[in-house]
Amino acid sequence: MRVFLCNSPPSPPPPPPPPPSTTINRPQKPHLSLPHKPSFLHSLTGAALSFNLLIFSPISPLPPQSIASDLNSSGIQLECREEDQRREEEENRFQNAPELVTNQEIVKEAWEIVNDGYLGSDPNRWSPETWLQKKEDIMGTSLQTRSKAHDVIRRMLSSLGDPYTRFLSPPEFSKMARYDISGIGVNLREVPDENGEVKLKVLGLILDGPAHTAGVRQGDELLSVDGVDLKGKSAFEALSILQGPSDTSVNIMVKHGNCGPVQSMDVQRQLVAKTPVFYRLEKIDSSNISVGYVRLKEFNARARKDVITAMKRLQEMGASYFVLDLRDNLGGLVQEGIEIAKLFLSEGQTVIYTAGRDPQNVKSIVAERDPLITVPVIVLVNNNTASASEIVASALHDNCRAILVGERTYGKGLIQSVFELLDGSGVVVTVGKYVTPNHLDINGNGIDPDYKKLPAWNEVVERLSKCQTQHG
């Protein structure tokens, strides 16, 4: 899975923020000729999701009959069964006998992952030439045990001087892979079909979780949720539709293997995420102005839904302005941060840019719909405001939707991917970075506030109005 990880502030450093978004890349076959390209999964890492985070227009229900009828060709069915059987046999062969993978292959695989996608920031530590020499030096050493191979990978990665590129032991990787952001125990991967359209495959399952117990298996395709056709939807959209209150049921339709059969099943959600949002209405002295104060402690799976609830209730209570408090918010799920930033932006406005060696990591992320609120906003930040929090703060600031008050933010803008190695261990590798709408490199720099102390609201309104005029 791909992981978007967060850093911690400078000295004295608090613990690194949790990874905001993850895509774990699992080996498909037990040999090394496969490319190590991460499949982008729009959300993972963090507590289990709860409640619906997005509201989407329902699409016509997916008729199981029409899907099943497409599979009636005996030739296609035979081909699919043979492909599914071959893949299952290979997966079982590897899972039941990981010792078939040599220590040299594991080390080489880790080296290739870094070689293909690592985004190095220190030319004295990283270059294609020095990394090739590293491979020649390492592969000439004796690797008698798996433990020795893992130690070699650790030293190899530490030589990059990047604290976020690191090795995960099999137990550590297994723990990370079990994170559930769906509420039913599945992680999803976006896969293009033969027409270039997106379909959603089950990347991983929590053993004995709700979906696994109901009969979902790794590699299944998720077709619909509660009658909503998922064709063309992103993994994040699908996960958002899946979410709901704990102990409620959701109906899902899956296609087992490559070509069926198609099965409809009811799955009971099991969720544990706690709300990260606190809010209240405050009256400004000697005036009739009411301010909605929203404190967001972290970007977990409930963040967007609960921020929406808070802002709507505060508006109903008469809030004319808003304060969004991101102080000491070390981050969390980056995708949640991106979706929360969109709540304040107009359609087409840029939330953040990403940059990296892999074209998959180079893109701009923009808002797709009208903002939830349009009133002036103050965002409170400090030197513990990191990663997803910095994405929100810079998006609102650079689009003239908010002013920043407090201290310079921490400066964590790197993107990490998590890759599974063939023996069940893994590597976390920096593959990209975030750039603000005003093209500021967040990492190592942070974001400077507009004010150190709270200004008067008339000054806030004037500053934002001037900013909007200058930006057209």
C-alpha positions in Angstrom: 0.0 0.0 0.0 1.1 3.5 -0.4 1.7 5.4 2.8 1.7 9.1 3.2 3.6 9.6 6.4 4.0 12.5 8.7 7.0 13.9 10.5 7.5 15.4 13.9 8.6 18.9 14.8 12.3 19.8 15.3 14.1 19.7 18.7 12.8 18.7 21.0 11.2 16.3 18.6 7.8 14.7 19.4 7.1 11.3 18.0 6.6 11.2 14.2 3.0 11.6 13.1 1.1 8.5 12.0 1.1 7.7 8.3 -1.7 9.6 6.6 -2.4 7.3 3.7 -1.1 3.9 2.6 -0.8 1.7 -0.3 0.8 -1.7 0.4 2.3 -3.3 -2.6 2.2 -7.0 -2.4 4.2 -9.4 -4.5 2.0 -11.2 -7.1 4.4 -14.1 -7.8 7.4 -15.6 -6.0 10.0 -14.3 -8.4 11.7 -11.0 -8.9 11.0 -10.1 -12.5 7.8 -8.2 -11.5 7.9 -4.4 -11.5 7.6 -2.9 -8.1 5.0 -0.2 -8.9 2.8 0.8 -6.0 -1.0 0.7 -6.6 -2.5 3.9 -5.3 -5.0 3.3 -2.6 -6.6 6.5 -1.5 -6.8 5.7 2.1 -5.3 3.5 4.9 -3.3 3.7 8.2 -5.0 4.8 11.3 -7.9 3.7 13.3 -10.9 1.9 11.7 -13.4 4.1 9.9 -16.7 5.0 11.3 -19.7 6.8 9.9 -20.1 8.0 6.3 -17.5 10.6 5.4 -18.9 11.5 2.0 -22.4 11.8 0.6 -22.6 10.7 -3.1 -25.4 10.8 -5.5 -26.8 7.3 -5.7 -26.3 5.6 -9.1 -28.7 3.1 -10.4 -28.3 -0.3 -8.6 -26.0 -2.8 -10.2 -28.2 -5.7 -11.5 -26.5 -9.0 -10.7 -28.3 -10.7 -13.6 -26.6 -8.5 -16.2 -23.2 -9.1 -14.7 -23.7 -12.8 -14.5 -25.0 -12.9 -18.0 -21.7 -11.5 -19.3 -20.0 -14.6 -18.0 -21.9 -17.2 -19.9 -19.3 -17.8 -22.6 -17.8 -21.2 -21.8 -14.5 -20.2 -23.4 -14.2 -17.1 -21.1 -15.3 -19.1 -18.1 -12.6 -21.8 -18.8 -9.9 -19.2 -19.3 -10.9 -17.4 -16.1 -11.0 -20.6 -14.1 -7.5 -21.6 -15.4 -6.1 -18.1 -14.6 -7.7 -18.1 -11.1 -6.4 -21.6 -10.4 -2.9 -20.8 -11.6 -2.8 -17.6 -9.5 -4.1 -19.4 -6.4 -1.6 -22.2 -6.8 1.3 -19.8 -7.1 0.1 -17.7 -4.1 -0.4 -20.8 -2.0 3.0 -22.2 -3.0 4.7 -19.1 -1.9 2.7 -18.5 1.3 3.2 -22.1 2.4 6.9 -22.1 1.6 8.5 -18.6 1.9 11.8 -20.3 2.4 11.8 -20.9 -1.4 12.9 -17.2 -1.7 16.6 -16.8 -1.2 18.2 -14.2 1.1 19.9 -12.7 -1.9 16.6 -12.3 -3.7 15.1 -10.5 -0.8 18.0 -8.0 -0.6 18.0 -7.5 -4.4 14.2 -6.9 -4.3 14.6 -4.2 -1.6 17.4 -2.6 -3.6 15.3 -2.6 -6.8 12.4 -0.9 -5.1 14.6 2.0 -3.9 16.3 2.1 -7.3 12.9 2.4 -9.1 11.1 5.0 -7.0 13.2 6.6 -4.2 13.1 10.4 -4.2 16.4 11.4 -2.7 16.9 15.0 -1.4 20.6 14.7 -0.6 22.8 14.2 -3.6 25.7 13.3 -1.4 23.7 10.3 -0.1 21.8 9.2 -3.2 22.4 9.0 -6.9 21.8 6.2 -9.4 25.6 5.6 -9.6 26.2 5.3 -5.9 23.1 3.1 -5.5 24.4 0.7 -8.2 27.7 0.5 -6.4 25.8 -0.3 -3.2 24.2 -3.2 -4.9 27.5 -4.6 -6.2 29.1 -4.3 -2.7 26.1 -5.9 -1.0 25.5 -8.8 -3.4 29.1 -9.8 -3.0 28.6 -10.5 0.7 27.5 -13.8 2.2 23.9 -14.0 3.4 23.6 -17.2 5.3 20.5 -16.4 7.2 17.2 -14.4 6.7 18.1 -12.3 9.8 21.4 -11.3 8.1 19.5 -10.4 4.9 17.2 -8.2 6.9 20.1 -6.5 8.7 21.8 -5.8 5.3 18.5 -4.2 4.1 18.4 -2.0 7.2 21.9 -0.8 6.7 21.4 -0.3 3.0 18.3 1.9 3.7 19.9 3.8 6.5 22.8 4.8 4.2 20.3 7.0 2.4 20.1 9.4 5.4 16.3 9.5 5.1 14.6 8.8 8.5 11.3 7.8 6.7 12.8 5.2 4.4 13.1 2.1 6.6 12.7 -1.7 6.9 9.7 -3.5 8.4 10.1 -6.9 9.8 7.4 -9.5 8.9 5.4 -8.9 12.2 5.7 -5.1 11.7 4.5 -5.3 8.1 1.6 -7.7 9.0 0.5 -5.2 11.7 0.5 -2.3 9.3 -1.4 -4.4 6.6 -4.2 -5.1 9.1 -5.2 -1.5 9.5 -8.8 -1.2 8.5 -10.3 2.0 7.1 -13.5 0.4 5.7 -15.2 -0.7 8.9 -15.7 -4.2 7.4 -12.0 -5.3 7.3 -11.0 -4.7 3.6 -8.4 -2.6 1.9 -9.1 -1.7 -1.7 -6.8 -1.1 -4.8 -7.7 0.7 -8.0 -6.9 -1.4 -11.0 -7.5 -0.4 -14.7 -9.6 -2.8 -16.8 -9.1 -3.5 -20.5 -11.0 -0.3 -21.4 -8.8 1.9 -19.0 -11.6 2.3 -16.5 -11.1 1.8 -12.8 -12.2 -1.3 -11.0 -11.7 -1.9 -7.3 -10.0 -5.1 -6.1 -9.6 -6.3 -2.5 -6.0 -5.7 -1.7 -6.1 -7.2 1.8 -8.4 -8.5 4.4 -8.4 -8.6 8.2 -8.4 -12.3 9.1 -11.7 -13.2 10.6 -12.9 -9.7 10.1 -16.5 -9.0 8.9 -15.8 -9.2 5.2 -13.6 -12.2 5.5 -16.2 -14.0 7.6 -18.9 -13.1 5.0 -16.9 -14.8 2.2 -14.8 -11.9 0.7 -11.4 -13.0 -0.4 -8.2 -11.2 -1.6 -8.4 -10.5 -5.3 -12.2 -10.2 -5.3 -13.7 -7.2 -7.2 -16.0 -4.9 -5.3 -18.9 -4.1 -7.6 -21.5 -2.2 -5.5 -22.3 -1.0 -2.0 -25.9 -0.7 -0.9 -26.9 -0.7 -4.5 -24.5 2.0 -5.6 -22.5 1.0 -8.7 -18.8 1.5 -8.0 -17.8 1.5 -11.7 -15.3 4.4 -12.2 -15.3 5.4 -8.5 -12.0 5.8 -6.6 -11.1 3.6 -3.7 -11.6 6.5 -1.4 -15.2 7.0 -2.7 -16.0 3.4 -2.3 -14.5 3.3 1.3 -16.6 6.3 2.1 -19.8 4.6 1.0 -18.8 1.5 2.9 -18.5 3.4 6.2 -21.3 3.7 8.7 -22.2 3.4 12.4 -20.8 0.4 14.2 -22.9 -2.7 14.3 -25.0 -1.7 11.3 -25.1 -3.8 8.1 -24.0 -2.9 4.6 -24.8 -4.8 1.5 -21.9 -5.4 -0.9 -21.7 -7.2 -4.2 -18.4 -8.8 -5.2 -17.1 -10.8 -8.1 -14.8 -13.6 -6.9 -11.6 -14.0 -8.8 -11.2 -12.6 -12.3 -14.6 -13.5 -13.8 -17.1 -14.4 -11.1 -19.2 -15.8 -9.7 -21.0 -12.6 -8.5 -22.2 -12.7 -4.9 -24.3 -10.3 -2.9 -23.8 -10.4 0.9 -24.7 -8.4 4.0 -21.7 -7.5 6.2 -21.9 -6.0 9.7 -19.6 -3.1 10.4 -17.1 -3.2 13.4 -15.7 0.3 14.1 -13.6 1.8 16.8 -12.5 5.2 15.7 -13.2 8.1 18.1 -14.1 11.6 17.1 -11.1 13.9 16.7 -13.4 17.0 16.6 -14.4 19.4 19.4 -16.4 22.5 18.7 -18.2 25.4 20.4 -19.9 28.7 19.6 -18.2 31.8 21.0 -19.5 35.4 21.2 -17.1 38.3 20.6 -17.2 40.8 23.4 -19.1 44.1 22.7 -20.5 42.8 19.4 -23.1 40.6 18.0 -20.6 38.5 16.1 -20.6 34.7 16.8 -17.5 32.6 15.9 -17.6 28.9 15.4 -14.5 27.2 17.0 -13.6 23.8 15.6 -10.6 21.9 17.2 -9.3 19.0 15.0 -6.9 16.8 16.9 -6.0 14.4 14.2 -7.0 13.2 10.7 -8.5 9.8 11.5 -11.3 8.1 9.6 -14.0 10.2 11.2 -12.4 13.5 10.7 -14.2 14.7 7.6 -17.6 13.6 8.6 -17.3 15.1 12.1 -15.9 18.4 10.8 -19.0 18.7 8.5 -21.3 18.0 11.4 -19.6 20.6 13.5 -19.6 23.3 10.9 -23.3 22.7 10.0 -24.4 22.9 13.6 -22.3 26.0 14.2 -23.9 27.7 11.2 -27.3 26.8 12.5 -26.3 28.3 15.8 -25.4 31.6 14.0 -21.7 31.4 13.4 -20.5 34.3 11.2 -16.9 33.3 11.2 -14.9 30.1 11.9 -11.7 29.2 13.7 -10.1 25.9 12.7 -7.6 24.9 15.4 -4.8 22.6 14.0 -2.3 23.2 16.7 -0.5 20.1 17.8 -2.2 18.1 15.1 0.6 15.9 13.8 -1.4 14.6 10.8 -2.9 11.2 10.2 -4.8 10.1 7.1 -3.6 12.5 4.3 -6.7 11.7 2.2 -8.9 12.9 5.1 -6.9 16.1 5.2 -7.3 16.6 1.5 -11.0 16.0 1.6 -11.4 18.4 4.6 -9.5 21.1 2.7 -12.0 20.7 -0.2 -14.8 21.6 2.1 -13.5 25.2 2.1 -12.5 25.6 -1.5 -14.4 26.3 -4.7 -14.5 23.9 -7.6 -11.2 23.8 -9.5 -9.1 25.4 -6.8 -5.9 23.5 -6.1 -5.5 21.7 -2.7 -2.0 20.4 -3.2 0.6 19.3 -5.7 2.6 16.2 -5.5 5.9 15.5 -7.2 8.1 12.5 -7.5 10.2 10.3 -9.9 7.4 8.1 -10.8 4.8 9.8 -13.0 2.1 8.2 -10.7 3.4 10.6 -8.0 3.2 13.8 -10.1 -0.3 15.4 -10.1 -2.4 18.3 -8.8 -5.3 17.7 -6.5 -8.3 20.1 -6.9 -11.7 20.6 -5.3 -14.6 19.2 -7.3 -17.6 21.0 -5.9 -18.8 24.1 -4.1 -17.5 24.9 -0.6 -19.5 24.0 2.5 -18.9 27.5 3.9 -17.7 30.7 2.4 -17.3 32.9 5.5 -13.8 34.0 6.7 -11.7 31.5 8.5 -8.7 31.7 10.9 -6.5 28.6 11.0 -4.5 28.2 14.2 -1.1 26.5 13.7 2.1 25.9 15.7 5.4 24.0 15.3 3.6 20.7 15.9 1.2 21.2 13.0 2.4 18.6 10.6 1.7 16.8 7.3 -2.0 16.5 6.7 -2.5 19.6 8.9 0.0 21.5 6.7 -1.9 20.5 3.6 -5.1 21.9 5.0 -3.5 25.1 6.3 -1.6 25.8 3.0 -4.7 25.0 0.8 -6.9 27.4 2.7 -4.2 30.1 3.0 -3.0 30.0 -0.6 -6.5 30.1 -2.0 -7.4 33.1 0.1 -9.9 31.3 2.2 -8.1 31.7 5.6 -5.4 33.4 7.4 -2.8 31.5 9.5 -2.2 32.5 13.1 0.5 31.2 15.5 3.9 29.7 14.8 5.7 28.2 11.7 4.5 24.7 11.1 6.7 21.7 11.3 7.5 21.0 7.7 6.7 17.4 6.8 5.9 17.1 3.1 7.3 13.7 2.1 5.3 10.8 0.6 6.2 7.3 1.5 5.1 4.0 -0.1 5.1 0.7 1.7 6.1 -2.3 -0.3 5.8 -6.0 0.8 8.9 -8.1 0.1 8.5 -11.7 -1.0 9.2 -13.1 2.5 6.5 -11.1 4.2 8.8 -8.3 5.4 8.5 -4.8 3.9 10.2 -1.5 3.1 8.9 2.0 3.5 10.4 4.3 0.8 10.1 8.0 0.2 8.7 8.4 -3.3 7.4 11.9 -3.5 6.7 15.2 -1.8 3.9 17.8 -1.4 4.1 21.3 -2.8 1.6 23.9 -1.8 -0.8 25.7 -4.3 1.7 28.6 -4.2 4.5 26.1 -5.0 6.2 26.1 -1.7 8.0 22.9 -0.8 6.6 22.0 2.6 9.2 19.5 3.6 11.9 21.0 5.8 10.5 24.5 5.5 7.1 24.6 7.1 4.5 27.3 6.6 4.9 30.8 8.1 1.7 32.2 9.7 0.3 35.6 8.7 0.0 36.7 12.4 1.5 35.5 15.7 -1.6 36.6 17.6 -5.2 36.8 16.8 -6.1 39.9 14.7 -9.5 41.6 14.7 -12.1 40.1 12.4 -12.4 43.2 10.3 -8.7 42.9 9.6 -9.1 39.3 8.7 -11.9 40.2 6.3 -9.9 43.0 4.7 -6.8 40.8 4.2 -8.8 38.0 2.6 -10.7 40.3 0.4 -7.4 41.9 -0.8 -5.9 38.4 -1.4 -8.9 37.4 -3.5 -8.7 40.5 -5.6 -5.0 40.0 -6.2 -5.5 36.4 -7.3 -8.4 37.3 -9.6 
